[in-house]
Amino acid sequence: MSAKLELPALPGVRALRSMASFVLLLCLAAGFACVSAARTTPETLPEVALSDLPREAQEVHLLVGKGGPFPFDRDGIVFGNREKLLPARPRGYYYEYTVRTPGVKGRGGRRLVCGGGKTAPDACFYSDDHYRSFRKIRT
């Protein structure tokens, strides 16, 4: 006595394309949700105490108040806020400064961005991931 194996009906090409489109759409939506959740916005910037930042960031913050001297040529240049993660201000309001990363040659990805007066800023922000996110510095 032999048992006959019945295979389930396979979906047609149209159904497969439709399912694939749906899965792709779900993946894209999940990707956008993850990206937007991982980024800060001006309205949701977390804060950090200056004393909780790495020593190198504290040193740069002190140099900003003194007007330098800064170790990198690009320190003190205008920061354009193209990422739109900091509160909107006119161009020329924000300035960026390099925060050294131990063990990294060159500028690395850590930055201090301060807004307002160059030696008496209204606010400073810290990024340890090259502008993907910021924390407002509490002094």
C-alpha positions as CSV (number, residue, x, y, z in Angstrom):
1,M,0.0,0.0,0.0
2,S,1.5,3.3,-1.0
3,A,0.5,6.7,0.3
4,K,0.1,9.4,-2.2
5,L,1.8,12.7,-1.2
6,E,-0.2,15.7,-2.1
7,L,1.7,19.0,-2.5
8,P,-0.1,22.3,-1.7
9,A,-1.0,24.5,-4.6
10,L,1.7,27.0,-5.3
11,P,0.7,30.6,-5.7
12,G,0.9,32.1,-9.1
13,V,3.5,34.6,-10.3
14,R,1.1,37.6,-9.6
15,A,0.6,36.5,-6.0
16,L,4.3,36.0,-5.5
17,R,5.0,39.5,-6.8
18,S,2.3,41.0,-4.7
19,M,3.7,39.3,-1.5
20,A,7.3,40.3,-2.4
21,S,6.1,43.9,-2.9
22,F,4.3,43.8,0.5
23,V,7.4,42.4,2.3
24,L,9.6,45.0,0.7
25,L,7.3,47.8,1.7
26,L,7.3,46.5,5.3
27,C,11.1,46.4,5.3
28,L,11.3,50.0,4.0
29,A,8.9,51.2,6.6
30,A,10.7,49.5,9.4
31,G,14.0,50.9,8.2
32,F,12.7,54.5,8.1
33,A,11.2,54.0,11.6
34,C,14.5,52.8,13.0
35,V,16.4,55.7,11.4
36,S,14.0,58.3,12.6
37,A,14.0,56.8,16.1
38,A,17.8,56.8,16.3
39,R,18.2,60.4,15.4
40,T,17.6,63.4,17.7
41,T,15.6,66.4,16.7
42,P,15.8,69.9,18.1
43,E,12.6,69.2,20.1
44,T,14.0,66.0,21.7
45,L,17.6,66.8,22.3
46,P,18.8,65.0,25.5
47,E,21.0,67.0,27.9
48,V,24.3,66.0,29.4
49,A,26.3,67.7,32.2
50,L,29.6,69.1,31.1
51,S,31.3,67.1,33.9
52,D,29.9,63.9,32.4
53,L,31.5,64.5,29.0
54,P,34.9,63.0,28.1
55,R,37.9,65.0,29.4
56,E,38.8,66.0,25.8
57,A,35.3,67.6,25.3
58,Q,35.6,69.5,28.6
59,E,39.0,70.9,27.5
60,V,37.5,72.0,24.1
61,H,34.6,73.7,25.9
62,L,37.1,75.6,28.1
63,L,39.1,76.6,24.9
64,V,35.9,77.9,23.3
65,G,35.4,80.3,26.3
66,K,39.0,81.5,25.9
67,G,38.8,81.9,22.2
68,G,41.5,79.2,21.5
69,P,44.0,78.3,20.5
70,F,42.6,75.2,18.8
71,P,44.6,72.3,17.5
72,F,42.8,71.9,14.1
73,D,42.5,74.4,11.3
74,R,38.8,73.7,10.9
75,D,38.0,74.4,14.5
76,G,35.8,77.5,14.8
77,I,34.4,77.3,11.3
78,V,30.7,77.8,10.7
79,F,28.6,74.8,11.2
80,G,25.7,74.7,8.7
81,N,23.3,72.5,10.7
82,R,22.4,70.7,7.4
83,E,21.2,67.7,9.5
84,K,18.7,70.1,11.1
85,L,19.2,68.3,14.4
86,L,19.9,71.6,16.3
87,P,17.4,74.4,16.8
88,A,17.0,76.4,13.6
89,R,19.1,79.6,13.6
90,P,20.5,81.8,10.9
91,R,23.6,80.7,9.0
92,G,26.7,81.7,11.0
93,Y,25.1,81.2,14.4
94,Y,26.8,77.8,15.0
95,Y,30.5,77.0,15.1
96,E,32.1,73.6,15.3
97,Y,35.1,72.3,17.2
98,T,37.0,69.0,17.1
99,V,37.1,66.9,20.2
100,R,40.0,64.5,20.0
101,T,39.4,60.8,20.2
102,P,42.1,58.9,22.0
103,G,43.8,56.4,19.6
104,V,42.4,58.0,16.5
105,K,44.6,59.9,14.1
106,G,43.1,63.0,12.5
107,R,39.9,64.6,13.6
108,G,37.8,61.6,14.4
109,G,34.0,61.9,14.8
110,R,33.6,63.8,18.1
111,R,32.5,67.4,17.9
112,L,31.4,70.3,20.0
113,V,29.0,72.7,18.3
114,C,28.4,76.1,20.0
115,G,25.9,78.8,19.0
116,G,25.9,82.5,19.6
117,G,29.0,84.5,20.5
118,K,32.3,82.8,19.7
119,T,33.7,83.1,23.2
120,A,30.4,83.4,25.1
121,P,28.1,80.9,23.4
122,D,24.3,80.8,24.2
123,A,24.5,77.0,24.0
124,C,26.9,74.2,23.2
125,F,26.1,70.7,21.9
126,Y,28.2,67.5,21.9
127,S,28.2,64.8,19.2
128,D,30.2,61.6,19.5
129,D,29.0,60.2,16.2
130,H,29.9,62.9,13.7
131,Y,26.6,64.8,13.7
132,R,24.2,61.9,13.7
133,S,23.0,62.9,17.2
134,F,23.6,65.7,19.6
135,R,23.2,66.3,23.4
136,K,22.8,69.8,24.8
137,I,25.5,70.6,27.3
138,R,24.5,71.7,30.8
139,T,27.2,73.8,32.5
